[in-house]
């Protein structure tokens, strides 16, 4: 996908008597470096590139960057309503942790990968018990990280997917304690998606 980025390069105010009215700008692109010469009167250049990122390597020049937004993000949960709403789209993997917990923080990159991998099929959610102590009490958290896959609501209670593919209202029998390999979470989500008839 080719994106066009319009970037304004403003030459710094210089005294004409200094005699240096030309600067070299290097614009980094996917296919290499393009060098252009710009006079102090030049204030607009259009750069076409594939990844949407423009860098100007000129002394005193501002660098303009247009980053491609991530396809999907981890849902930061602060209320049960967020989980309930997400369940309408599919299963919700809920990781419960704390900003003071090393393994919880180490899981963040993997959760982002899962969120992208399962975008549109499942929601990857995270709860910080230091920010939401009411949710810590609701889920009766003793140790973190504590992760479970919510697949529905029955009689007002959450229904969780267990490792063997059966469902239960007993979160303790369905939870994943500690920090595990990514495939442990993938396997649980895939089981839920298979039961819902969604391809993984």
Order of alpha helices (4+ residues) and beta strands (2+ residues): beta-beta-beta-beta-beta-alpha-beta-alpha-alpha-beta-alpha-beta-beta-beta-alpha-beta-alpha
